[in-house]
Amino acid sequence: MKISLTNAGKRFNREWIYRGVTLELTAGNAYAITGPNGSGKSTLLQAIGGMLQLSEGSIGYESSHRPSAIGNQKSEIRNQQLGDEEAYKHISFCAPYLDVIEEMTLTEFLEFHRQFKPLLSSFSIKRIVEEIGLEAAAAKQIRYYSSGMKQRVKLAQAIFSDTAIVLLDEPCSNLDAKGIALYHSLISNYCKERLVIVCSNDPVEYSFCETVFSVTEFKKQ
Ligand SMILES: Nc1ncnc2c1ncn2[C@@H]1O[C@H](COP(=O)(O)OP(=O)(O)OP(=O)(O)O)[C@@H](O)[C@H]1O
């Protein structure tokens, strides 16, 4: 999977938040978007995730796959541009401004979510609940969870969805030291082959990202 941004820009009213963003982001890599409060990190991530329309420029999503081999011949890897609808099936998102369904229990919520985005193969809901250490609370409505427990649920929803792209906005919000360790183990166990983008000002959240860029680089107009 590859995401290409070409001259991407976003403005609210007359104010350009970023402009001239040209980047290629590829699967198997982790990227961090940093920058001061209000600089446009979330706005850029939301545009990449298709939740927000750009004011100018474009975003393309390209998947690569190897069609099944014919006879003994090895087939070439084929690249295919995806339409927006198709691309969004490959994206999962975790962010403070995205809500979980508070009226559901954790088990019900994961069952519900699975109908729209399949889970990583070989993962049962029971196993996911165990992975995030919430076995004792699995039958409790999410509305009664602490903020750190809710954050674990949001991380699980994003990381255990079978998507090539994982977008994480402030992924360690409300997590304690154990929760932060859990986040890092989920990233290293389940995100190696995927395209991960983390929006953050806290190096602890993006320590594993090979490429770090600041949204302030895209403020020159
Ligand atoms: N819907 C909107 N309408 C008008 N302005 C907006 C809207 N959404 C965001 N902004 C503005 O865009 C700018 C960038 O906001 P954004 O949330 O992307 O910043 P951020 O870098 O993620 O900040 P933080 O570190 O505080 O989370 C801010 O000035 C914000 O006020």
The ligand as a Gaussian input file, in Angstrom:
#p B3LYP/6-31G(d) Opt

LIG

0 1
 N      -13.516000      22.780000      11.424000
 C      -12.655000      23.773000      11.607000
 N      -12.973000      25.038000      11.297000
 C      -12.097000      26.056000      11.456000
 N      -10.837000      25.889000      11.917000
 C      -10.468000      24.644000      12.240000
 C      -11.334000      23.510000      12.112000
 N      -10.662000      22.402000      12.497000
 C       -9.429000      22.806000      12.862000
 N       -9.302000      24.140000      12.707000
 C       -8.100000      24.943000      12.960000
 O       -7.025000      24.332000      12.256000
 C       -5.816000      24.492000      12.999000
 C       -5.139000      23.140000      13.115000
 O       -5.885000      22.310000      14.016000
 P       -5.429000      20.825000      14.352000
 O       -6.459000      20.250000      15.255000
 O       -5.131000      20.127000      13.086000
 O       -4.070000      21.088000      15.134000
 P       -3.106000      20.064000      15.883000
 O       -1.720000      20.355000      15.409000
 O       -3.605000      18.672000      15.725000
 O       -3.269000      20.548000      17.380000
 P       -3.128000      19.781000      18.806000
 O       -1.667000      19.511000      19.030000
 O       -3.633000      20.814000      19.768000
 O       -3.981000      18.555000      18.768000
 C       -6.192000      25.132000      14.317000
 O       -5.904000      26.518000      14.227000
 C       -7.663000      24.908000      14.420000
 O       -8.297000      25.937000      15.136000

